[in-house]
Amino acid sequence: MTIHLKREDYDKMISHAFAQIPEEACGLIGGRIEGGEKYIENVYLLTNIDHSREHFSLNPKEQLSAVRDMRKNGWEPLGNWHSHPESPSRPSQEDIRLAFDSSASYLILSLENQTAPVLNSFHVEKGEVEKENLVLE
């Protein structure tokens, strides 16, 4: 699976993630699927109600509002994203355990090296993790 992300949305994610340090930042991604590829039309910046540096929970009201916005624009939920302030861009054991939607893409933004953030996308199904092709446009 190839995921297409606009540079401006990537920059928006990085800014939000840095603003949330030392906690994990999080949000949703919405867009469209065409020809077996996902095109992210909007990155939603949500509140991590856990206020934790090691895990996140999306604010339910913000999550509902984001999904309503997706529907209004004719998009579909494509997955979620979160930051790892102090660890690599790969799913933790908790991330894998909580990845219930096998159709979702899980984007993880590592700020471990703050001068060179790393963003990767993953498909998680039945505990198996596969890295997806992420294209910045």
Short mmCIF file of the C-alpha atoms (twelve columns), coordinates in Angstrom:
data_MODEL
# 
_entry.id   MODEL 
# 
loop_
_atom_site.group_PDB 
_atom_site.id 
_atom_site.type_symbol 
_atom_site.label_atom_id 
_atom_site.label_alt_id 
_atom_site.label_comp_id 
_atom_site.label_asym_id 
_atom_site.label_seq_id 
_atom_site.Cartn_x 
_atom_site.Cartn_y 
_atom_site.Cartn_z 
_atom_site.pdbx_PDB_model_num 
ATOM 1   C CA . MET A 1   0.000   0.000  0.000  1 
ATOM 2   C CA . THR A 2   1.250   3.456  -0.875 1 
ATOM 3   C CA . ILE A 3   0.203   6.439  1.244  1 
ATOM 4   C CA . HIS A 4   0.380   9.942  -0.248 1 
ATOM 5   C CA . LEU A 5   0.891   12.829 2.189  1 
ATOM 6   C CA . LYS A 6   1.123   16.506 1.306  1 
ATOM 7   C CA . ARG A 7   4.248   18.298 2.539  1 
ATOM 8   C CA . GLU A 8   2.088   20.918 4.294  1 
ATOM 9   C CA . ASP A 9   0.308   18.198 6.295  1 
ATOM 10  C CA . TYR A 10  3.650   16.608 7.182  1 
ATOM 11  C CA . ASP A 11  4.872   19.997 8.432  1 
ATOM 12  C CA . LYS A 12  1.627   20.450 10.402 1 
ATOM 13  C CA . MET A 13  2.188   17.088 12.119 1 
ATOM 14  C CA . ILE A 14  5.776   17.965 13.010 1 
ATOM 15  C CA . SER A 15  4.798   21.354 14.458 1 
ATOM 16  C CA . HIS A 16  2.031   19.803 16.544 1 
ATOM 17  C CA . ALA A 17  4.288   16.982 17.765 1 
ATOM 18  C CA . PHE A 18  7.039   19.379 18.850 1 
ATOM 19  C CA . ALA A 19  4.460   21.520 20.664 1 
ATOM 20  C CA . GLN A 20  3.309   18.460 22.649 1 
ATOM 21  C CA . ILE A 21  6.763   17.331 23.859 1 
ATOM 22  C CA . PRO A 22  7.323   15.512 26.209 1 
ATOM 23  C CA . GLU A 23  3.905   13.899 25.540 1 
ATOM 24  C CA . GLU A 24  2.902   11.931 22.467 1 
ATOM 25  C CA . ALA A 25  0.914   13.945 19.945 1 
ATOM 26  C CA . CYS A 26  -1.890  12.234 18.048 1 
ATOM 27  C CA . GLY A 27  -4.588  12.605 15.466 1 
ATOM 28  C CA . LEU A 28  -6.498  11.103 12.580 1 
ATOM 29  C CA . ILE A 29  -5.942  11.030 8.829  1 
ATOM 30  C CA . GLY A 30  -8.746  11.300 6.324  1 
ATOM 31  C CA . GLY A 31  -8.869  11.118 2.574  1 
ATOM 32  C CA . ARG A 32  -9.590  8.820  -0.318 1 
ATOM 33  C CA . ILE A 33  -8.514  5.474  -1.731 1 
ATOM 34  C CA . GLU A 34  -7.914  5.260  -5.467 1 
ATOM 35  C CA . GLY A 35  -6.332  2.416  -7.370 1 
ATOM 36  C CA . GLY A 36  -5.285  0.694  -4.158 1 
ATOM 37  C CA . GLU A 37  -3.423  3.789  -2.914 1 
ATOM 38  C CA . LYS A 38  -4.383  6.109  -0.059 1 
ATOM 39  C CA . TYR A 39  -4.373  9.865  -0.545 1 
ATOM 40  C CA . ILE A 40  -4.438  11.835 2.712  1 
ATOM 41  C CA . GLU A 41  -6.556  14.953 2.224  1 
ATOM 42  C CA . ASN A 42  -6.383  16.170 5.812  1 
ATOM 43  C CA . VAL A 43  -4.418  15.476 8.966  1 
ATOM 44  C CA . TYR A 44  -6.461  16.091 12.094 1 
ATOM 45  C CA . LEU A 45  -4.599  17.258 15.207 1 
ATOM 46  C CA . LEU A 46  -6.300  15.843 18.292 1 
ATOM 47  C CA . THR A 47  -5.644  15.973 22.015 1 
ATOM 48  C CA . ASN A 48  -3.896  13.087 23.750 1 
ATOM 49  C CA . ILE A 49  -6.175  12.810 26.775 1 
ATOM 50  C CA . ASP A 50  -3.694  10.431 28.461 1 
ATOM 51  C CA . HIS A 51  -1.063  13.194 28.547 1 
ATOM 52  C CA . SER A 52  1.597   10.498 28.365 1 
ATOM 53  C CA . ARG A 53  5.020   10.268 26.741 1 
ATOM 54  C CA . GLU A 54  4.514   6.525  26.068 1 
ATOM 55  C CA . HIS A 55  0.931   6.129  24.820 1 
ATOM 56  C CA . PHE A 56  -2.072  8.083  23.634 1 
ATOM 57  C CA . SER A 57  -5.852  8.127  23.634 1 
ATOM 58  C CA . LEU A 58  -7.756  10.363 21.247 1 
ATOM 59  C CA . ASN A 59  -10.192 12.902 22.657 1 
ATOM 60  C CA . PRO A 60  -13.592 11.326 21.784 1 
ATOM 61  C CA . LYS A 61  -15.342 14.643 21.022 1 
ATOM 62  C CA . GLU A 62  -12.506 15.755 18.735 1 
ATOM 63  C CA . GLN A 63  -12.470 12.329 17.094 1 
ATOM 64  C CA . LEU A 64  -16.204 12.555 16.342 1 
ATOM 65  C CA . SER A 65  -15.786 16.075 14.987 1 
ATOM 66  C CA . ALA A 66  -12.945 14.921 12.697 1 
ATOM 67  C CA . VAL A 67  -15.007 12.010 11.360 1 
ATOM 68  C CA . ARG A 68  -17.948 14.361 10.733 1 
ATOM 69  C CA . ASP A 69  -15.617 16.680 8.807  1 
ATOM 70  C CA . MET A 70  -14.375 13.742 6.729  1 
ATOM 71  C CA . ARG A 71  -17.938 12.727 5.849  1 
ATOM 72  C CA . LYS A 72  -18.876 16.319 5.017  1 
ATOM 73  C CA . ASN A 73  -15.968 16.460 2.552  1 
ATOM 74  C CA . GLY A 74  -16.637 13.025 1.038  1 
ATOM 75  C CA . TRP A 75  -13.508 11.513 2.571  1 
ATOM 76  C CA . GLU A 76  -13.112 8.378  4.626  1 
ATOM 77  C CA . PRO A 77  -11.089 7.678  7.746  1 
ATOM 78  C CA . LEU A 78  -7.742  6.256  6.616  1 
ATOM 79  C CA . GLY A 79  -6.145  5.708  10.011 1 
ATOM 80  C CA . ASN A 80  -4.372  7.626  12.720 1 
ATOM 81  C CA . TRP A 81  -1.016  9.130  13.531 1 
ATOM 82  C CA . HIS A 82  0.957   9.723  16.682 1 
ATOM 83  C CA . SER A 83  4.420   10.785 17.717 1 
ATOM 84  C CA . HIS A 84  7.140   8.975  19.595 1 
ATOM 85  C CA . PRO A 85  8.994   11.777 21.394 1 
ATOM 86  C CA . GLU A 86  11.866  9.560  22.531 1 
ATOM 87  C CA . SER A 87  11.765  6.373  20.462 1 
ATOM 88  C CA . PRO A 88  12.030  5.233  16.814 1 
ATOM 89  C CA . SER A 89  9.313   5.407  14.165 1 
ATOM 90  C CA . ARG A 90  7.982   1.887  14.611 1 
ATOM 91  C CA . PRO A 91  5.000   0.483  16.488 1 
ATOM 92  C CA . SER A 92  5.527   -0.296 20.153 1 
ATOM 93  C CA . GLN A 93  4.068   -3.485 21.607 1 
ATOM 94  C CA . GLU A 94  1.171   -1.386 22.930 1 
ATOM 95  C CA . ASP A 95  0.649   0.198  19.487 1 
ATOM 96  C CA . ILE A 96  0.417   -3.283 17.959 1 
ATOM 97  C CA . ARG A 97  -1.917  -4.552 20.686 1 
ATOM 98  C CA . LEU A 98  -4.261  -1.569 20.202 1 
ATOM 99  C CA . ALA A 99  -4.287  -1.685 16.380 1 
ATOM 100 C CA . PHE A 100 -7.814  -3.049 16.000 1 
ATOM 101 C CA . ASP A 101 -8.586  -1.812 12.477 1 
ATOM 102 C CA . SER A 102 -6.695  -3.826 9.848  1 
ATOM 103 C CA . SER A 103 -7.841  -1.405 7.109  1 
ATOM 104 C CA . ALA A 104 -6.192  1.546  8.884  1 
ATOM 105 C CA . SER A 105 -2.782  3.025  8.275  1 
ATOM 106 C CA . TYR A 106 -0.839  3.844  11.420 1 
ATOM 107 C CA . LEU A 107 1.591   6.735  10.952 1 
ATOM 108 C CA . ILE A 108 4.304   7.134  13.578 1 
ATOM 109 C CA . LEU A 109 6.422   10.280 13.771 1 
ATOM 110 C CA . SER A 110 9.672   9.844  15.689 1 
ATOM 111 C CA . LEU A 111 11.219  12.900 17.320 1 
ATOM 112 C CA . GLU A 112 14.043  10.827 18.794 1 
ATOM 113 C CA . ASN A 113 16.463  12.873 16.659 1 
ATOM 114 C CA . GLN A 114 14.811  16.281 16.882 1 
ATOM 115 C CA . THR A 115 16.819  17.722 14.007 1 
ATOM 116 C CA . ALA A 116 15.679  14.921 11.673 1 
ATOM 117 C CA . PRO A 117 12.139  13.679 12.497 1 
ATOM 118 C CA . VAL A 118 11.207  10.352 10.881 1 
ATOM 119 C CA . LEU A 119 7.687   9.501  9.716  1 
ATOM 120 C CA . ASN A 120 6.666   5.985  8.687  1 
ATOM 121 C CA . SER A 121 3.343   4.329  7.966  1 
ATOM 122 C CA . PHE A 122 2.404   0.811  9.024  1 
ATOM 123 C CA . HIS A 123 -0.274  -1.776 8.366  1 
ATOM 124 C CA . VAL A 124 -1.017  -3.909 11.425 1 
ATOM 125 C CA . GLU A 125 -3.097  -7.067 11.194 1 
ATOM 126 C CA . LYS A 126 -3.365  -9.843 13.786 1 
ATOM 127 C CA . GLY A 127 -0.212  -8.625 15.499 1 
ATOM 128 C CA . GLU A 128 1.832   -8.595 12.284 1 
ATOM 129 C CA . VAL A 129 3.402   -5.283 11.234 1 
ATOM 130 C CA . GLU A 130 4.178   -4.313 7.657  1 
ATOM 131 C CA . LYS A 131 5.748   -1.006 6.667  1 
ATOM 132 C CA . GLU A 132 3.791   0.900  4.018  1 
ATOM 133 C CA . ASN A 133 5.257   3.055  1.269  1 
ATOM 134 C CA . LEU A 134 4.875   6.698  2.321  1 
ATOM 135 C CA . VAL A 135 5.265   9.397  -0.344 1 
ATOM 136 C CA . LEU A 136 5.593   13.079 0.578  1 
ATOM 137 C CA . GLU A 137 4.233   15.355 -2.133 1 
# 
